[in-house]
Amino acid sequence: MRDPQEGVAADGTITTGVARSRVPAAFEPVVRAAVDAVGAVDGASAYLYGSVATGRARVGASDVDVLPVGVDRAAALRLGRELSARFREVCRGVELAPLAPGDLLGESDEAYGNRVFLRHYSVHLTGPDVAAGLPAYPADARAARGFNGDIARDLERWRAALDAGDDARRLGRRVARKTLLAVAGIVSVHDRTWTTDRELAARRWATVDPARAAGLATLLAWSDGSSVPAAAAVRTALDTTVAPVAATFAALVGLWE
């Protein structure tokens, strides 16, 4: 769901509408359960992001997105499955995307992007606040690269996953969501603005590069679940839409080293 407060502040830094106070009442039990689950891990922290954090979530249709720091990936996946089953009447799923404390350190594009994301897109829920003291970050190519500079790597991973027989429905949604975020980075740099809104970015880029319009519309349908892809359609999208997006991103924004 679009965050109407996302954009660029007068000083050129990123603005968003995330706030603990904006969590819809219907999602509070899910958030509290996630806090309890992550809080049981010694030294771990939890952050909320996505439409629940901006107050734009819809009951039964939105995910609850939690970023745990200091929880290993296997435990995060297990907790996500347990919470998703427990609250299936409230949300589409509870997604836990873990970070290690070291993922925030250093000058790599990935670490920079993680810091930007924690500072501007995440609400601290419990545990040590590893984002405390982070500055406001500029809405610029470096931030866009930090978020999606791995798009070319992902393209190769998706091709390998398709060759290995991964489920096309799940892979198609993952391809769509990540690629459209990369398109948002392209639009942000091209238009000297700032957005991570997939639909807004796809519609804008379709006017700049009309040859991609149909492919971007297909990815939008996959990303919101209104269309379910077959393996052949995913392969076509990788070649005719994702690969050109990755090339444009590399030229305009830059890729991770």
Buried (B, 14 or more C-beta within 10 A) or exposed (E): BBBEEBBBEEEEBBBBBBEEEBBBEBBEEBBEBBBEBBBEBEEBBBBBBBBBBBBBBBEEEBBBBBBBBBBEEEBBBBBBEEBBEEBEEBBBBBBBBBBEEEBBEEEBBBBBBBBBBBBBBBBBBBBEBBBEEBEBBBBBBBBBBBBBBBBBEBBEEBBEBBEEEBEBBEBBBBBBBBBBBBBBBBBBBBEEBBBBBBBBBBBBBBEEBEEBBEBBBBBBBBBBEEBEBEBEBBBBBBEBBBBBBBEBBBEBBBBBE
